[in-house]
Amino acid sequence: MREIRIYLDNCVFNRPFDEQTSIRIKLETEAKLYIQNKIFENVIELVWSYILEYENEQNPFIERKEAIKEWKKLAAVDIEENEAILNKAKELMRIGLKSKDALHIACAIEGKAEYFLSTDDKILKKGKHVREIKIIDPIEFVKILEAKC
């Protein structure tokens, strides 16, 4: 199976640290852990970006921040800000995405990710209007990944 390139937003990176009281959070956490194992196994390539780094630096929980920062080392590509990303983000904001969310998606597109994974319902809803990349939740991605294996 060829490698699949994905982008995880901060919601997904933080999901295992969330309180695991709801079944949805538990399932998304399990999906994220499964995905991270596939990254370790080089089945999945990870795209990292400057906006991921920026948002992670704002995390008030030092342990979470440090754990998430380690993922940069495993990324196949690290996207830096450029004019194309800023222009794409502006375009994405026109469909109602918040500026940071638009920047994340623009970085994922720039990094040639096939999938943008989020647990944010607003991003998932607005993401249906983005043609360049599939925006889905981690559980849906695991279903796709399992079907390809």
C-alpha positions as a Python dict, from the first residue, in 0.01 Angstrom:
ca = {
    (1, 'M'): (0, 0, 0),
    (2, 'R'): (135, 344, -91),
    (3, 'E'): (171, 606, 175),
    (4, 'I'): (-120, 840, 236),
    (5, 'R'): (-41, 1199, 333),
    (6, 'I'): (-253, 1360, 604),
    (7, 'Y'): (-275, 1675, 812),
    (8, 'L'): (-402, 1661, 1170),
    (9, 'D'): (-535, 1980, 1321),
    (10, 'N'): (-473, 2071, 1684),
    (11, 'C'): (-809, 1930, 1791),
    (12, 'V'): (-697, 1585, 1677),
    (13, 'F'): (-353, 1615, 1835),
    (14, 'N'): (-516, 1714, 2165),
    (15, 'R'): (-798, 1457, 2158),
    (16, 'P'): (-616, 1190, 2367),
    (17, 'F'): (-569, 1452, 2641),
    (18, 'D'): (-939, 1539, 2658),
    (19, 'E'): (-1159, 1399, 2930),
    (20, 'Q'): (-1274, 1062, 2799),
    (21, 'T'): (-1632, 1073, 2928),
    (22, 'S'): (-1824, 1074, 2600),
    (23, 'I'): (-1822, 784, 2357),
    (24, 'R'): (-1742, 1019, 2069),
    (25, 'I'): (-1428, 1146, 2241),
    (26, 'K'): (-1323, 790, 2327),
    (27, 'L'): (-1371, 673, 1968),
    (28, 'E'): (-1188, 975, 1823),
    (29, 'T'): (-904, 915, 2069),
    (30, 'E'): (-876, 550, 1965),
    (31, 'A'): (-881, 654, 1600),
    (32, 'K'): (-606, 912, 1662),
    (33, 'L'): (-392, 652, 1842),
    (34, 'Y'): (-442, 407, 1553),
    (35, 'I'): (-346, 680, 1304),
    (36, 'Q'): (-34, 770, 1501),
    (37, 'N'): (75, 405, 1491),
    (38, 'K'): (34, 409, 1114),
    (39, 'I'): (254, 719, 1103),
    (40, 'F'): (519, 533, 1307),
    (41, 'E'): (488, 239, 1064),
    (42, 'N'): (537, 475, 764),
    (43, 'V'): (199, 384, 620),
    (44, 'I'): (89, 746, 661),
    (45, 'E'): (291, 1062, 599),
    (46, 'L'): (227, 1356, 828),
    (47, 'V'): (222, 1719, 717),
    (48, 'W'): (332, 1972, 981),
    (49, 'S'): (299, 2350, 954),
    (50, 'Y'): (395, 2681, 1107),
    (51, 'I'): (33, 2736, 1217),
    (52, 'L'): (31, 2401, 1401),
    (53, 'E'): (350, 2511, 1574),
    (54, 'Y'): (202, 2852, 1659),
    (55, 'E'): (-120, 2708, 1801),
    (56, 'N'): (64, 2441, 1996),
    (57, 'E'): (287, 2706, 2154),
    (58, 'Q'): (-32, 2869, 2290),
    (59, 'N'): (-125, 2546, 2472),
    (60, 'P'): (-121, 2621, 2847),
    (61, 'F'): (-59, 2254, 2932),
    (62, 'I'): (318, 2200, 2915),
    (63, 'E'): (297, 1818, 2898),
    (64, 'R'): (53, 1830, 2605),
    (65, 'K'): (253, 2098, 2429),
    (66, 'E'): (576, 1899, 2453),
    (67, 'A'): (412, 1572, 2341),
    (68, 'I'): (253, 1737, 2037),
    (69, 'K'): (575, 1920, 1947),
    (70, 'E'): (749, 1582, 1907),
    (71, 'W'): (527, 1505, 1605),
    (72, 'K'): (712, 1765, 1400),
    (73, 'K'): (1012, 1529, 1396),
    (74, 'L'): (802, 1262, 1226),
    (75, 'A'): (652, 1488, 962),
    (76, 'A'): (731, 1421, 597),
    (77, 'V'): (703, 1793, 525),
    (78, 'D'): (700, 2113, 731),
    (79, 'I'): (507, 2395, 565),
    (80, 'E'): (618, 2754, 614),
    (81, 'E'): (403, 3058, 548),
    (82, 'N'): (403, 3189, 193),
    (83, 'E'): (186, 3405, -31),
    (84, 'A'): (1, 3107, -182),
    (85, 'I'): (-102, 2985, 164),
    (86, 'L'): (-222, 3330, 269),
    (87, 'N'): (-422, 3368, -53),
    (88, 'K'): (-576, 3023, -17),
    (89, 'A'): (-664, 3096, 346),
    (90, 'K'): (-842, 3416, 241),
    (91, 'E'): (-1039, 3216, -14),
    (92, 'L'): (-1131, 2956, 251),
    (93, 'M'): (-1245, 3227, 490),
    (94, 'R'): (-1505, 3327, 232),
    (95, 'I'): (-1687, 2998, 295),
    (96, 'G'): (-1704, 3083, 665),
    (97, 'L'): (-1391, 2925, 809),
    (98, 'K'): (-1210, 3110, 1088),
    (99, 'S'): (-868, 3249, 997),
    (100, 'K'): (-659, 2990, 1185),
    (101, 'D'): (-871, 2704, 1053),
    (102, 'A'): (-835, 2840, 700),
    (103, 'L'): (-457, 2862, 747),
    (104, 'H'): (-442, 2500, 865),
    (105, 'I'): (-636, 2381, 561),
    (106, 'A'): (-430, 2598, 326),
    (107, 'C'): (-111, 2447, 473),
    (108, 'A'): (-251, 2097, 429),
    (109, 'I'): (-326, 2171, 64),
    (110, 'E'): (21, 2324, 16),
    (111, 'G'): (173, 2012, 175),
    (112, 'K'): (-18, 1794, -72),
    (113, 'A'): (-212, 1614, 200),
    (114, 'E'): (-497, 1402, 72),
    (115, 'Y'): (-689, 1427, 399),
    (116, 'F'): (-735, 1697, 662),
    (117, 'L'): (-845, 1544, 991),
    (118, 'S'): (-1038, 1740, 1252),
    (119, 'T'): (-1277, 1678, 1538),
    (120, 'D'): (-1419, 2031, 1511),
    (121, 'D'): (-1777, 2008, 1386),
    (122, 'K'): (-1768, 2357, 1233),
    (123, 'I'): (-1460, 2272, 1025),
    (124, 'L'): (-1609, 1939, 922),
    (125, 'K'): (-1932, 2107, 809),
    (126, 'K'): (-1760, 2390, 618),
    (127, 'G'): (-1502, 2145, 482),
    (128, 'K'): (-1760, 1984, 259),
    (129, 'H'): (-1720, 2291, 34),
    (130, 'V'): (-1343, 2248, -9),
    (131, 'R'): (-1253, 2061, -327),
    (132, 'E'): (-874, 2032, -302),
    (133, 'I'): (-867, 1806, 5),
    (134, 'K'): (-1099, 1569, 190),
    (135, 'I'): (-1186, 1710, 533),
    (136, 'I'): (-1306, 1435, 766),
    (137, 'D'): (-1292, 1320, 1126),
    (138, 'P'): (-1039, 1060, 1248),
    (139, 'I'): (-1300, 784, 1275),
    (140, 'E'): (-1403, 825, 911),
    (141, 'F'): (-1037, 829, 808),
    (142, 'V'): (-972, 498, 988),
    (143, 'K'): (-1261, 344, 791),
    (144, 'I'): (-1104, 465, 466),
    (145, 'L'): (-760, 343, 570),
    (146, 'E'): (-889, 1, 668),
    (147, 'A'): (-1070, -34, 334),
    (148, 'K'): (-741, 32, 151),
    (149, 'C'): (-546, -233, 345),
}
